[in-house]
Amino acid sequence: MTNAQTATPSAQPEKQQTRAQQLMGDTAPKLAELTDGVLYSDIWERPEISKRDRSLVTITALIALNRPDQLRSHIRLGLQNGLTKEEIVETITHMAFYSGWPSGVSAVAVAKDVFAEK
């Protein structure tokens, strides 16, 4: 996939607030600025690994940390970046053995909800 076909979490039409600005801007504007300016505009744009692979790594980390709120948006993003539902489910299954069954079960519930959206 080319970069034009993939997405970063902050990809927004011009003049619309980014997701970081919506979630944190009023309370923590500097954190929102760093999220957009460093994480999404620099780290997610580095060419060393594809956005698809960055999505897979991020999903894996969020499963391990049992962060269902953040996992939801990153599963959506992973699908946009070329991950299949089967790859996401296999990642959840694999991670259940490394990060604990509760993390895996929570991730399945999130994935099920996201998959039902389409």
N, CA, C and O atoms as a GROMACS GRO file, in nm:
protein
  472
    1MET      N    1   0.083  -0.118   0.000
    1MET     CA    2   0.000   0.000   0.000
    1MET      C    3   0.087   0.124   0.000
    1MET      O    4   0.193   0.127   0.063
    2THR      N    5   0.043   0.224  -0.069
    2THR     CA    6   0.115   0.350  -0.067
    2THR      C    7   0.064   0.435   0.047
    2THR      O    8  -0.044   0.410   0.102
    3ASN      N    9   0.143   0.537   0.082
    3ASN     CA   10   0.101   0.624   0.191
    3ASN      C   11  -0.033   0.690   0.163
    3ASN      O   12  -0.109   0.718   0.256
    4ALA      N   13  -0.063   0.717   0.034
    4ALA     CA   14  -0.190   0.781   0.000
    4ALA      C   15  -0.309   0.691   0.034
    4ALA      O   16  -0.420   0.740   0.052
    5GLN      N   17  -0.287   0.562   0.042
    5GLN     CA   18  -0.395   0.468   0.069
    5GLN      C   19  -0.407   0.434   0.216
    5GLN      O   20  -0.497   0.359   0.255
    6THR      N   21  -0.320   0.485   0.298
    6THR     CA   22  -0.322   0.451   0.439
    6THR      C   23  -0.357   0.575   0.521
    6THR      O   24  -0.359   0.687   0.469
    7ALA      N   25  -0.384   0.553   0.646
    7ALA     CA   26  -0.430   0.663   0.731
    7ALA      C   27  -0.350   0.670   0.859
    7ALA      O   28  -0.295   0.570   0.906
    8THR      N   29  -0.343   0.790   0.914
    8THR     CA   30  -0.288   0.809   1.047
    8THR      C   31  -0.404   0.850   1.137
    8THR      O   32  -0.507   0.897   1.088
    9PRO      N   33  -0.389   0.832   1.267
    9PRO     CA   34  -0.500   0.865   1.356
    9PRO      C   35  -0.547   1.009   1.348
    9PRO      O   36  -0.662   1.037   1.382
   10SER      N   37  -0.462   1.102   1.304
   10SER     CA   38  -0.503   1.242   1.302
   10SER      C   39  -0.553   1.288   1.166
   10SER      O   40  -0.587   1.406   1.152
   11ALA      N   41  -0.560   1.201   1.067
   11ALA     CA   42  -0.601   1.242   0.934
   11ALA      C   43  -0.741   1.305   0.940
   11ALA      O   44  -0.840   1.235   0.961
   12GLN      N   45  -0.748   1.436   0.920
   12GLN     CA   46  -0.874   1.510   0.928
   12GLN      C   47  -0.877   1.612   0.814
   12GLN      O   48  -0.772   1.662   0.773
   13PRO      N   49  -0.994   1.642   0.762
   13PRO     CA   50  -1.004   1.751   0.665
   13PRO      C   51  -0.956   1.881   0.728
   13PRO      O   52  -0.963   1.900   0.849
   14GLU      N   53  -0.907   1.972   0.644
   14GLU     CA   54  -0.855   2.099   0.692
   14GLU      C   55  -0.960   2.174   0.775
   14GLU      O   56  -1.079   2.169   0.745
   15LYS      N   57  -0.915   2.243   0.878
   15LYS     CA   58  -0.995   2.328   0.967
   15LYS      C   59  -1.085   2.250   1.061
   15LYS      O   60  -1.155   2.310   1.142
   16GLN      N   61  -1.086   2.118   1.053
   16GLN     CA   62  -1.160   2.038   1.150
   16GLN      C   63  -1.064   2.001   1.262
   16GLN      O   64  -0.945   1.982   1.238
   17GLN      N   65  -1.115   1.991   1.382
   17GLN     CA   66  -1.030   1.950   1.493
   17GLN      C   67  -0.985   1.806   1.473
   17GLN      O   68  -1.063   1.721   1.429
   18THR      N   69  -0.860   1.780   1.508
   18THR     CA   70  -0.812   1.642   1.505
   18THR      C   71  -0.873   1.567   1.622
   18THR      O   72  -0.931   1.626   1.713
   19ARG      N   73  -0.859   1.435   1.619
   19ARG     CA   74  -0.911   1.352   1.729
   19ARG      C   75  -0.843   1.392   1.860
   19ARG      O   76  -0.908   1.399   1.964
   20ALA      N   77  -0.712   1.417   1.855
   20ALA     CA   78  -0.640   1.457   1.976
   20ALA      C   79  -0.694   1.589   2.030
   20ALA      O   80  -0.710   1.605   2.151
   21GLN      N   81  -0.722   1.684   1.941
   21GLN     CA   82  -0.777   1.812   1.985
   21GLN      C   83  -0.916   1.794   2.046
   21GLN      O   84  -0.949   1.858   2.145
   22GLN      N   85  -0.996   1.706   1.986
   22GLN     CA   86  -1.130   1.680   2.039
   22GLN      C   87  -1.123   1.617   2.178
   22GLN      O   88  -1.198   1.655   2.268
   23LEU      N   89  -1.032   1.522   2.196
   23LEU     CA   90  -1.025   1.448   2.322
   23LEU      C   91  -0.953   1.523   2.433
   23LEU      O   92  -0.990   1.512   2.550
   24MET      N   93  -0.850   1.600   2.396
   24MET     CA   94  -0.763   1.657   2.500
   24MET      C   95  -0.746   1.808   2.493
   24MET      O   96  -0.700   1.869   2.590
   25GLY      N   97  -0.783   1.868   2.382
   25GLY     CA   98  -0.750   2.008   2.356
   25GLY      C   99  -0.791   2.106   2.463
   25GLY      O  100  -0.714   2.195   2.498
   26ASP      N  101  -0.912   2.092   2.516
   26ASP     CA  102  -0.960   2.186   2.618
   26ASP      C  103  -0.885   2.171   2.750
   26ASP      O  104  -0.858   2.269   2.818
   27THR      N  105  -0.852   2.048   2.784
   27THR     CA  106  -0.789   2.020   2.914
   27THR      C  107  -0.638   2.019   2.906
   27THR      O  108  -0.570   2.074   2.994
   28ALA      N  109  -0.584   1.958   2.803
   28ALA     CA  110  -0.438   1.942   2.789
   28ALA      C  111  -0.395   1.979   2.647
   28ALA      O  112  -0.358   1.892   2.569
   29PRO      N  113  -0.400   2.108   2.614
   29PRO     CA  114  -0.370   2.149   2.477
   29PRO      C  115  -0.229   2.113   2.431
   29PRO      O  116  -0.209   2.081   2.313
   30LYS      N  117  -0.131   2.117   2.520
   30LYS     CA  118   0.005   2.082   2.481
   30LYS      C  119   0.015   1.934   2.446
   30LYS      O  120   0.082   1.897   2.351
   31LEU      N  121  -0.052   1.848   2.523
   31LEU     CA  122  -0.052   1.705   2.493
   31LEU      C  123  -0.118   1.680   2.357
   31LEU      O  124  -0.069   1.598   2.279
   32ALA      N  125  -0.227   1.749   2.328
   32ALA     CA  126  -0.291   1.736   2.196
   32ALA      C  127  -0.197   1.782   2.086
   32ALA      O  128  -0.187   1.718   1.981
   33GLU      N  129  -0.128   1.893   2.110
   33GLU     CA  130  -0.032   1.945   2.012
   33GLU      C  131   0.082   1.846   1.987
   33GLU      O  132   0.119   1.822   1.872
   34LEU      N  133   0.137   1.788   2.092
   34LEU     CA  134   0.244   1.689   2.078
   34LEU      C  135   0.194   1.562   2.010
   34LEU      O  136   0.265   1.501   1.929
   35THR      N  137   0.073   1.522   2.042
   35THR     CA  138   0.015   1.404   1.979
   35THR      C  139   0.006   1.424   1.828
   35THR      O  140   0.046   1.337   1.751
   36ASP      N  141  -0.047   1.538   1.787
   36ASP     CA  142  -0.060   1.567   1.644
   36ASP      C  143   0.075   1.595   1.578
   36ASP      O  144   0.103   1.545   1.469
   37GLY      N  145   0.158   1.675   1.644
   37GLY     CA  146   0.281   1.721   1.582
   37GLY      C  147   0.396   1.623   1.584
   37GLY      O  148   0.478   1.623   1.493
   38VAL      N  149   0.404   1.540   1.686
   38VAL     CA  150   0.515   1.445   1.697
   38VAL      C  151   0.468   1.304   1.664
   38VAL      O  152   0.518   1.241   1.571
   39LEU      N  153   0.371   1.254   1.740
   39LEU     CA  154   0.329   1.115   1.720
   39LEU      C  155   0.272   1.093   1.581
   39LEU      O  156   0.318   1.005   1.509
   40TYR      N  157   0.172   1.171   1.542
   40TYR     CA  158   0.104   1.145   1.416
   40TYR      C  159   0.174   1.207   1.296
   40TYR      O  160   0.173   1.148   1.188
   41SER      N  161   0.234   1.323   1.311
   41SER     CA  162   0.299   1.388   1.197
   41SER      C  163   0.442   1.344   1.175
   41SER      O  164   0.496   1.363   1.066
   42ASP      N  165   0.505   1.286   1.276
   42ASP     CA  166   0.643   1.240   1.262
   42ASP      C  167   0.650   1.087   1.271
   42ASP      O  168   0.683   1.020   1.173
   43ILE      N  169   0.621   1.033   1.386
   43ILE     CA  170   0.638   0.889   1.409
   43ILE      C  171   0.556   0.806   1.311
   43ILE      O  172   0.610   0.716   1.248
   44TRP      N  173   0.428   0.836   1.296
   44TRP     CA  174   0.343   0.757   1.205
   44TRP      C  175   0.381   0.775   1.059
   44TRP      O  176   0.341   0.694   0.975
   45GLU      N  177   0.456   0.879   1.026
   45GLU     CA  178   0.494   0.905   0.887
   45GLU      C  179   0.633   0.853   0.851
   45GLU      O  180   0.674   0.863   0.735
   46ARG      N  181   0.705   0.799   0.946
   46ARG     CA  182   0.840   0.748   0.917
   46ARG      C  183   0.830   0.630   0.820
   46ARG      O  184   0.742   0.545   0.835
   47PRO      N  185   0.921   0.624   0.721
   47PRO     CA  186   0.910   0.521   0.616
   47PRO      C  187   0.965   0.384   0.653
   47PRO      O  188   0.948   0.289   0.576
   48GLU      N  189   1.030   0.371   0.767
   48GLU     CA  190   1.096   0.245   0.799
   48GLU      C  191   1.000   0.127   0.815
   48GLU      O  192   1.035   0.014   0.781
   49ILE      N  193   0.882   0.152   0.864
   49ILE     CA  194   0.780   0.047   0.863
   49ILE      C  195   0.650   0.108   0.810
   49ILE      O  196   0.624   0.227   0.828
   50SER      N  197   0.571   0.026   0.748
   50SER     CA  198   0.446   0.072   0.686
   50SER      C  199   0.344   0.111   0.792
   50SER      O  200   0.354   0.070   0.908
   51LYS      N  201   0.246   0.188   0.750
   51LYS     CA  202   0.137   0.223   0.842
   51LYS      C  203   0.059   0.098   0.882
   51LYS      O  204   0.009   0.089   0.994
   52ARG      N  205   0.048   0.003   0.791
   52ARG     CA  206  -0.018  -0.124   0.823
   52ARG      C  207   0.053  -0.191   0.940
   52ARG      O  208  -0.010  -0.234   1.036
   53ASP      N  209   0.186  -0.199   0.930
   53ASP     CA  210   0.264  -0.262   1.036
   53ASP      C  211   0.261  -0.179   1.164
   53ASP      O  212   0.258  -0.235   1.274
   54ARG      N  213   0.262  -0.048   1.152
   54ARG     CA  214   0.250   0.037   1.272
   54ARG      C  215   0.116   0.012   1.341
   54ARG      O  216   0.109   0.007   1.464
   55SER      N  217   0.012  -0.004   1.262
   55SER     CA  218  -0.119  -0.035   1.320
   55SER      C  219  -0.115  -0.168   1.394
   55SER      O  220  -0.169  -0.179   1.504
   56LEU      N  221  -0.053  -0.269   1.334
   56LEU     CA  222  -0.044  -0.400   1.399
   56LEU      C  223   0.034  -0.392   1.530
   56LEU      O  224  -0.007  -0.449   1.631
   57VAL      N  225   0.145  -0.320   1.529
   57VAL     CA  226   0.225  -0.304   1.650
   57VAL      C  227   0.146  -0.228   1.757
   57VAL      O  228   0.148  -0.264   1.874
   58THR      N  229   0.076  -0.125   1.717
   58THR     CA  230  -0.002  -0.045   1.811
   58THR      C  231  -0.116  -0.127   1.871
   58THR      O  232  -0.139  -0.121   1.992
   59ILE      N  233  -0.186  -0.201   1.788
   59ILE     CA  234  -0.293  -0.288   1.837
   59ILE      C  235  -0.237  -0.389   1.937
   59ILE      O  236  -0.297  -0.413   2.041
   60THR      N  237  -0.123  -0.447   1.905
   60THR     CA  238  -0.059  -0.543   1.994
   60THR      C  239  -0.027  -0.480   2.130
   60THR      O  240  -0.055  -0.539   2.234
   61ALA      N  241   0.030  -0.360   2.127
   61ALA     CA  242   0.064  -0.292   2.253
   61ALA      C  243  -0.062  -0.260   2.334
   61ALA      O  244  -0.062  -0.275   2.456
   62LEU      N  245  -0.166  -0.215   2.268
   62LEU     CA  246  -0.289  -0.180   2.339
   62LEU      C  247  -0.358  -0.303   2.398
   62LEU      O  248  -0.420  -0.294   2.504
   63ILE      N  249  -0.347  -0.417   2.330
   63ILE     CA  250  -0.399  -0.542   2.388
   63ILE      C  251  -0.319  -0.575   2.513
   63ILE      O  252  -0.377  -0.606   2.618
   64ALA      N  253  -0.186  -0.569   2.503
   64ALA     CA  254  -0.099  -0.604   2.616
   64ALA      C  255  -0.124  -0.513   2.736
   64ALA      O  256  -0.118  -0.557   2.850
   65LEU      N  257  -0.152  -0.387   2.710
   65LEU     CA  258  -0.176  -0.290   2.817
   65LEU      C  259  -0.322  -0.288   2.863
   65LEU      O  260  -0.357  -0.217   2.958
   66ASN      N  261  -0.407  -0.367   2.796
   66ASN     CA  262  -0.550  -0.372   2.825
   66ASN      C  263  -0.612  -0.232   2.823
   66ASN      O  264  -0.667  -0.184   2.922
   67ARG      N  265  -0.599  -0.168   2.707
   67ARG     CA  266  -0.651  -0.033   2.686
   67ARG      C  267  -0.765  -0.036   2.583
   67ARG      O  268  -0.745   0.007   2.469
   68PRO      N  269  -0.883  -0.085   2.621
   68PRO     CA  270  -0.991  -0.101   2.524
   68PRO      C  271  -1.039   0.029   2.460
   68PRO      O  272  -1.079   0.028   2.343
   69ASP      N  273  -1.036   0.140   2.531
   69ASP     CA  274  -1.083   0.266   2.472
   69ASP      C  275  -0.996   0.307   2.353
   69ASP      O  276  -1.048   0.347   2.249
   70GLN      N  277  -0.865   0.298   2.368
   70GLN     CA  278  -0.774   0.332   2.260
   70GLN      C  279  -0.771   0.223   2.153
   70GLN      O  280  -0.753   0.252   2.035
   71LEU      N  281  -0.789   0.099   2.194
   71LEU     CA  282  -0.788  -0.014   2.101
   71LEU      C  283  -0.896   0.002   1.995
   71LEU      O  284  -0.874  -0.029   1.878
   72ARG      N  285  -1.011   0.048   2.035
   72ARG     CA  286  -1.124   0.064   1.943
   72ARG      C  287  -1.085   0.148   1.820
   72ARG      O  288  -1.105   0.106   1.707
   73SER      N  289  -1.030   0.266   1.843
   73SER     CA  290  -0.995   0.353   1.730
   73SER      C  291  -0.879   0.295   1.650
   73SER      O  292  -0.872   0.314   1.528
   74HIS      N  293  -0.789   0.224   1.715
   74HIS     CA  294  -0.675   0.168   1.642
   74HIS      C  295  -0.712   0.042   1.563
   74HIS      O  296  -0.648   0.012   1.463
   75ILE      N  297  -0.814  -0.030   1.605
   75ILE     CA  298  -0.864  -0.140   1.521
   75ILE      C  299  -0.926  -0.081   1.395
   75ILE      O  300  -0.903  -0.132   1.285
   76ARG      N  301  -1.005   0.024   1.410
   76ARG     CA  302  -1.062   0.091   1.292
   76ARG      C  303  -0.951   0.137   1.198
   76ARG      O  304  -0.957   0.114   1.077
   77LEU      N  305  -0.852   0.201   1.255
   77LEU     CA  306  -0.739   0.250   1.175
   77LEU      C  307  -0.664   0.135   1.109
   77LEU      O  308  -0.625   0.145   0.993
   78GLY      N  309  -0.644   0.027   1.182
   78GLY     CA  310  -0.576  -0.090   1.126
   78GLY      C  311  -0.649  -0.145   1.005
   78GLY      O  312  -0.586  -0.182   0.906
   79LEU      N  313  -0.782  -0.150   1.011
   79LEU     CA  314  -0.860  -0.195   0.896
   79LEU      C  315  -0.840  -0.101   0.778
   79LEU      O  316  -0.828  -0.146   0.664
   80GLN      N  317  -0.838   0.030   0.804
   80GLN     CA  318  -0.813   0.129   0.698
   80GLN      C  319  -0.673   0.111   0.639
   80GLN      O  320  -0.652   0.134   0.520
   81ASN      N  321  -0.579   0.071   0.722
   81ASN     CA  322  -0.440   0.056   0.679
   81ASN      C  323  -0.409  -0.082   0.622
   81ASN      O  324  -0.293  -0.112   0.596
   82GLY      N  325  -0.510  -0.165   0.603
   82GLY     CA  326  -0.489  -0.291   0.532
   82GLY      C  327  -0.488  -0.417   0.614
   82GLY      O  328  -0.474  -0.526   0.558
   83LEU      N  329  -0.504  -0.407   0.746
   83LEU     CA  330  -0.514  -0.529   0.825
   83LEU      C  331  -0.649  -0.594   0.799
   83LEU      O  332  -0.749  -0.526   0.775
   84THR      N  333  -0.651  -0.726   0.802
   84THR     CA  334  -0.778  -0.798   0.787
   84THR      C  335  -0.836  -0.827   0.925
   84THR      O  336  -0.765  -0.824   1.026
   85LYS      N  337  -0.964  -0.855   0.928
   85LYS     CA  338  -1.027  -0.895   1.053
   85LYS      C  339  -0.959  -1.019   1.109
   85LYS      O  340  -0.938  -1.031   1.229
   86GLU      N  341  -0.926  -1.111   1.019
   86GLU     CA  342  -0.862  -1.236   1.062
   86GLU      C  343  -0.726  -1.210   1.126
   86GLU      O  344  -0.691  -1.274   1.225
   87GLU      N  345  -0.650  -1.117   1.070
   87GLU     CA  346  -0.519  -1.084   1.129
   87GLU      C  347  -0.536  -1.020   1.267
   87GLU      O  348  -0.458  -1.048   1.359
   88ILE      N  349  -0.635  -0.936   1.281
   88ILE     CA  350  -0.659  -0.872   1.410
   88ILE      C  351  -0.702  -0.976   1.514
   88ILE      O  352  -0.653  -0.974   1.627
   89VAL      N  353  -0.792  -1.065   1.476
   89VAL     CA  354  -0.836  -1.170   1.569
   89VAL      C  355  -0.721  -1.262   1.605
   89VAL      O  356  -0.708  -1.302   1.721
   90GLU      N  357  -0.637  -1.297   1.510
   90GLU     CA  358  -0.521  -1.383   1.539
   90GLU      C  359  -0.423  -1.313   1.633
   90GLU      O  360  -0.364  -1.376   1.720
   91THR      N  361  -0.406  -1.183   1.615
   91THR     CA  362  -0.321  -1.105   1.705
   91THR      C  363  -0.377  -1.107   1.847
   91THR      O  364  -0.303  -1.124   1.944
   92ILE      N  365  -0.507  -1.090   1.860
   92ILE     CA  366  -0.571  -1.096   1.992
   92ILE      C  367  -0.549  -1.233   2.055
   92ILE      O  368  -0.512  -1.243   2.172
   93THR      N  369  -0.572  -1.338   1.978
   93THR     CA  370  -0.554  -1.474   2.029
   93THR      C  371  -0.411  -1.497   2.075
   93THR      O  372  -0.387  -1.551   2.183
   94HIS      N  373  -0.316  -1.456   1.993
   94HIS     CA  374  -0.174  -1.472   2.026
   94HIS      C  375  -0.140  -1.395   2.154
   94HIS      O  376  -0.071  -1.447   2.242
   95MET      N  377  -0.188  -1.272   2.162
   95MET     CA  378  -0.154  -1.187   2.277
   95MET      C  379  -0.220  -1.234   2.406
   95MET      O  380  -0.169  -1.204   2.514
   96ALA      N  381  -0.330  -1.305   2.398
   96ALA     CA  382  -0.394  -1.356   2.520
   96ALA      C  383  -0.298  -1.443   2.599
   96ALA      O  384  -0.303  -1.446   2.722
   97PHE      N  385  -0.210  -1.514   2.529
   97PHE     CA  386  -0.114  -1.601   2.597
   97PHE      C  387   0.003  -1.522   2.657
   97PHE      O  388   0.066  -1.568   2.751
   98TYR      N  389   0.031  -1.406   2.604
   98TYR     CA  390   0.144  -1.326   2.651
   98TYR      C  391   0.104  -1.215   2.747
   98TYR      O  392   0.181  -1.178   2.835
   99SER      N  393  -0.017  -1.161   2.730
   99SER     CA  394  -0.057  -1.047   2.814
   99SER      C  395  -0.170  -1.080   2.910
   99SER      O  396  -0.212  -0.995   2.988
  100GLY      N  397  -0.218  -1.202   2.904
  100GLY     CA  398  -0.322  -1.245   2.997
  100GLY      C  399  -0.458  -1.260   2.931
  100GLY      O  400  -0.495  -1.185   2.841
  101TRP      N  401  -0.529  -1.358   2.979
  101TRP     CA  402  -0.661  -1.390   2.924
  101TRP      C  403  -0.758  -1.272   2.933
  101TRP      O  404  -0.829  -1.246   2.836
  102PRO      N  405  -0.764  -1.200   3.046
  102PRO     CA  406  -0.855  -1.086   3.054
  102PRO      C  407  -0.829  -0.980   2.946
  102PRO      O  408  -0.923  -0.923   2.891
  103SER      N  409  -0.703  -0.955   2.915
  103SER     CA  410  -0.671  -0.860   2.808
  103SER      C  411  -0.722  -0.910   2.674
  103SER      O  412  -0.776  -0.833   2.594
  104GLY      N  413  -0.706  -1.038   2.650
  104GLY     CA  414  -0.755  -1.097   2.525
  104GLY      C  415  -0.906  -1.091   2.515
  104GLY      O  416  -0.961  -1.056   2.410
  105VAL      N  417  -0.974  -1.125   2.624
  105VAL     CA  418  -1.121  -1.123   2.624
  105VAL      C  419  -1.173  -0.981   2.603
  105VAL      O  420  -1.268  -0.960   2.528
  106SER      N  421  -1.111  -0.884   2.668
  106SER     CA  422  -1.151  -0.744   2.648
  106SER      C  423  -1.131  -0.701   2.504
  106SER      O  424  -1.215  -0.633   2.446
  107ALA      N  425  -1.019  -0.742   2.446
  107ALA     CA  426  -0.989  -0.707   2.306
  107ALA      C  427  -1.089  -0.770   2.210
  107ALA      O  428  -1.127  -0.707   2.111
  108VAL      N  429  -1.131  -0.893   2.237
  108VAL     CA  430  -1.231  -0.958   2.152
  108VAL      C  431  -1.361  -0.878   2.152
  108VAL      O  432  -1.422  -0.857   2.047
  109ALA      N  433  -1.404  -0.833   2.269
  109ALA     CA  434  -1.527  -0.755   2.279
  109ALA      C  435  -1.517  -0.626   2.197
  109ALA      O  436  -1.612  -0.588   2.128
  110VAL      N  437  -1.403  -0.560   2.204
  110VAL     CA  438  -1.382  -0.437   2.127
  110VAL      C  439  -1.383  -0.468   1.978
  110VAL      O  440  -1.451  -0.400   1.901
  111ALA      N  441  -1.308  -0.570   1.937
  111ALA     CA  442  -1.302  -0.606   1.795
  111ALA      C  443  -1.440  -0.642   1.742
  111ALA      O  444  -1.477  -0.601   1.632
  112LYS      N  445  -1.516  -0.717   1.819
  112LYS     CA  446  -1.651  -0.756   1.777
  112LYS      C  447  -1.736  -0.633   1.750
  112LYS      O  448  -1.807  -0.627   1.649
  113ASP      N  449  -1.730  -0.535   1.838
  113ASP     CA  450  -1.806  -0.410   1.819
  113ASP      C  451  -1.761  -0.336   1.693
  113ASP      O  452  -1.844  -0.290   1.615
  114VAL      N  453  -1.630  -0.324   1.676
  114VAL     CA  454  -1.577  -0.253   1.559
  114VAL      C  455  -1.615  -0.325   1.430
  114VAL      O  456  -1.658  -0.262   1.334
  115PHE      N  457  -1.601  -0.456   1.428
  115PHE     CA  458  -1.635  -0.533   1.308
  115PHE      C  459  -1.783  -0.520   1.273
  115PHE      O  460  -1.819  -0.521   1.156
  116ALA      N  461  -1.868  -0.507   1.373
  116ALA     CA  462  -2.012  -0.493   1.350
  116ALA      C  463  -2.049  -0.357   1.290
  116ALA      O  464  -2.157  -0.342   1.235
  117GLU      N  465  -1.959  -0.260   1.302
  117GLU     CA  466  -1.985  -0.126   1.248
  117GLU      C  467  -1.988  -0.124   1.096
  117GLU      O  468  -2.054  -0.039   1.037
  118LYS      N  469  -1.919  -0.216   1.034
  118LYS     CA  470  -1.904  -0.213   0.887
  118LYS      C  471  -2.016  -0.284   0.819
  118LYS      O  472  -2.019  -0.291   0.696
   0.00000   0.00000   0.00000
